[in-house]
Amino acid sequence: MADYFTHFSCLLDVGTSENAIRALDLYNALSQEGASEEPPSEGFLLSIQPEHGGTNLWMRDDVSGDPQRVIDFVIRCAAAFHLTGRWGFQYANTCSKPRLDGFGGGGHVLDLATGETVDWIYTDGWLDQTLSDEGGPL
């Protein structure tokens, strides 16, 4: 049996070390919400690492993570701390065994001021679709 994983590692600058500490409360609330879902969200790990500065939140998977949960968290942080500009991250979908459909990934960019998606891509199914389109670019 194969195991499937989603991997990512990204930073979010929340402006001040006080905001970074307050972000931990937002993270804990979101984690509690995810734990009550059926099935529970895989979530993600969050920390404030000295090597990333006291204002950056480091978000990453623990074996496997949930990109949508990261997006939800970043939107909450952006609203709570009045963040502006664009933020984004990439993720990789992998598999513990060689499977034809076991690999892919995506990326997501947010406008922090509005919480709206600027652009996104998800490659699951993209290759099959592109190869099956007659006359499509290769």
QUIDA-V295944 format. One record per backbone hydrogen bond with DSSP energy under -1.0 kcal/mol. NH is the residue of the N-H (numbers start at 0). CO is the residue of the C=O. If there is no record, write none. Layout:
BEGIN
NH;CO / NH;CO
END
This chain:
BEGIN
4;93 / 6;91 / 9;58 / 11;56 / 13;54 / 19;15 / 20;16 / 21;17 / 22;18 / 25;21 / 26;22 / 27;23 / 28;24 / 29;25 / 30;26 / 31;27 / 32;28 / 33;29 / 34;30 / 35;31 / 40;33 / 44;59 / 46;57 / 51;48 / 52;49 / 56;11 / 57;46 / 58;9 / 59;44 / 60;7 / 63;61 / 64;5 / 65;42 / 69;65 / 70;66 / 71;67 / 72;68 / 73;69 / 74;70 / 75;71 / 76;72 / 77;73 / 78;74 / 79;75 / 80;76 / 82;77 / 86;109 / 88;107 / 90;105 / 91;6 / 92;103 / 93;4 / 95;2 / 101;98 / 103;92 / 105;90 / 106;120 / 107;88 / 108;118 / 109;86 / 110;115 / 111;84 / 114;110 / 117;108 / 118;108 / 120;106 / 122;104 / 125;122 / 128;124 / 129;125 / 130;126 / 131;127 / 132;128 / 135;132
END
